[in-house]
Structures are given as C-alpha cells and as structure tokens.
Amino acid sequence: MKVGDTVKLFGGYDYEPKWLRQEDHQLATVIKFIPGQDSEPAAVVKLSQPITVDSVIGEILVLELRHEGAKWFKKGTVHIELCNFMPDDTRWQDRKQGLWVEAAASYAVV
C-alpha cells in the first residue's frame, strides 16, 4: 500500500458498524503515512465524502495495523480512527486523537 492508492474498507466484528451506515464498504485514498503505535506506520486516508459517527463528522481516517508485527499488504485488518482534523505526524499516543470507530475492520487495495 502506498500514497495515492485507493483502499476499500469494510466491517469487522460489528454487524452494523456506525461508520459504514447503510453501505457495505467505504472507499478512501491513502494521503500519507504517520508514525504508528508500533513499528509500522499508520495510514491516513481520505474518504470521498464525510461520515458521521456519534457527534463526529469527518472525512479523514487513520488506519492502524491490528496485530503487532503486521505489515502493509494488499489486504489485511486494521483499527479505524475517525478524525475531523488532519492528524499530526506523530504517534497516536503523542497526538490529538480522533474517535475510535472500529477495532477489526478489513481493508483491500483496489
């Protein structure tokens, strides 16, 4: 996965994830990578249109690989954080955080 790629994001454990609304997936474009919680970077992606979860409206998602030691490939499992701001280029632990919306979503580069 690299900057400029389109990724398809779809649900994980939750059968009716709020971040998907009535859709079965969301498409987003990778816009940058920032330091991740572990050794691999987190991917910052932009949706084609904003989504609303609880009281947060945003079009920026931060994708973190779900398992320690995981690498970015063509598909995998990620945590999803919804942001209504552009996250700083620092680790999750050290920056302003968005809303955690999914712990086990799937992604696929299209």
Stockholm file with secondary structure:
# STOCKHOLM 1.0

chainA/1-110         MKVGDTVKLFGGYDYEPKWLRQEDHQLATVIKFIPGQDSEPAAVVKLSQPITVDSVIGEILVLELRHEGAKWFKKGTVHIELCNFMPDDTRWQDRKQGLWVEAAASYAVV
#=GR chainA/1-110 SS CCTTCEEEEECCSCSSCTTTTTCSCEEEEEEEEECCSSSSCEEEEEEEEEEEETTEEEEEEEEEESSTTCCCCSEEEEEEEEESSCCCSSCGGGSCCCEEEEEEEEEEEC
#=GC SS_cons         CCTTCEEEEECCSCSSCTTTTTCSCEEEEEEEEECCSSSSCEEEEEEEEEEEETTEEEEEEEEEESSTTCCCCSEEEEEEEEESSCCCSSCGGGSCCCEEEEEEEEEEEC
//
